[in-house]
C-alpha cells in the first residue's frame, strides 16, 4: 500500500517515512501545500497524512478541495493545533482521523492500520487472501495450501494491489502509477511483464487463482472454480 505524506517539517516527514517503510508501506513525501494537493489529486494513494500548517496552501483547504473533487482517499490530519475547533474543522471537511503533534510513532502506525483496515475490510492488513492464495506482506511470501514462494519489489506491489481490489477490475494506468509512480515514464507493457511473472508463480503453486486480463481496461483476480 502507498501513503502520501504532505508535511513541511523535513525531519518529521523523514521519521514518519522511515517508520512506515519498516511496516512495508510505500511512501512519498511532499513538503508544500500546492504540490501536495496536485499529487493527492492523482488518486493513486491508499492513505494521506496531511499537515495543517503548510506553505502555499494549508491542509484544511487541501482536504476540502480533495473531497470536492470526489477523491475519497482516507486522510489523517497532522497538526500542532489541539483546539477542538481545529479538530472539528478537519473532521467536518472529510478527515478520517486527527492526530496532534507531538505524537508517538507507534500511535501513528496504529491509526494508519485502523483506517486502512476499515477502508479495505481486511481482517489483518499484513495478510491478504483470495480463494486459496495468501500474501504475507511482512515475510513477502505468497502461499497456496502450505506451499510458498518469496516475492518482492514490483511483483509484491502488483499482487498486493490486485488482492486489495480482489472484487474489481484494476485499471492498467492505476497499476502503473501506484507501482512506478505518477511521474514515471513506465509503459503499460511493463505491467504486462510483471503480470506474466505472477502468473508463472501462481501456476507453480497450483493455485486456483488466475489473473484475468480485461481487454482495454486492466486486470482482475478470478477463482477458476467460480
Residue, then its C-alpha position, 0 to 999 in steps of 0.5 A: x500500500x502507498x501513503x502520501x505524506x504532505x508535511x513541511x517539517x523535513x525531519x518529521x516527514x523523514x521519521x514518519x517515512x522511515x517508520x512506515x517503510x519498516x511496516x512495508x508501506x510505500x511512501x512519498x513525501x511532499x513538503x508544500x501545500x500546492x504540490x501536495x494537493x496536485x499529487x493527492x489529486x492523482x488518486x493513486x494513494x491508499x492513505x494521506x497524512x496531511x499537515x495543517x500548517x503548510x506553505x502555499x496552501x494549508x491542509x484544511x483547504x487541501x482536504x476540502x478541495x480533495x473531497x470536492x473533487x470526489x477523491x475519497x482517499x482516507x486522510x489523517x490530519x497532522x497538526x500542532x493545533x489541539x483546539x477542538x475547533x481545529x479538530x472539528x474543522x478537519x473532521x467536518x471537511x472529510x478527515x478520517x482521523x486527527x492526530x496532534x503533534x507531538x505524537x508517538x510513532x507507534x500511535x501513528x502506525x496504529x491509526x494508519x492500520x485502523x483506517x486502512x483496515x476499515x477502508x479495505x475490510x481486511x481482517x489483518x492488513x499484513x495478510x491478504x487472501x483470495x480463494x486459496x492464495x495468501x500474501x504475507x506482506x511482512x515475510x513477502x511470501x505468497x502461499x497456496x495450501x502450505x506451499x510458498x514462494x518469496x516475492x518482492x519489489x514490483x511483483x509484491x506491489x502488483x499482487x498486493x494491489x490486485x488482492x486489495x481490489x480482489x472484487x474489481x477490475x484494476x485499471x492498467x494506468x492505476x497499476x502503473x502509477x501506484x507501482x512506478x509512480x505518477x511521474x514515471x515514464x513506465x509503459x503499460x507493457x511493463x505491467x504486462x511483464x510483471x503480470x506474466x511473472x505472477x502468473x508463472x508463480x501462481x501456476x507453480x503453486x497450483x493455485x486456483x487463482x488466475x489473473x484475468x486480463x480485461x481487454x482495454x481496461x486492466x486486470x482482475x483476480x478470478x477463482x477458476x472454480x467460480 
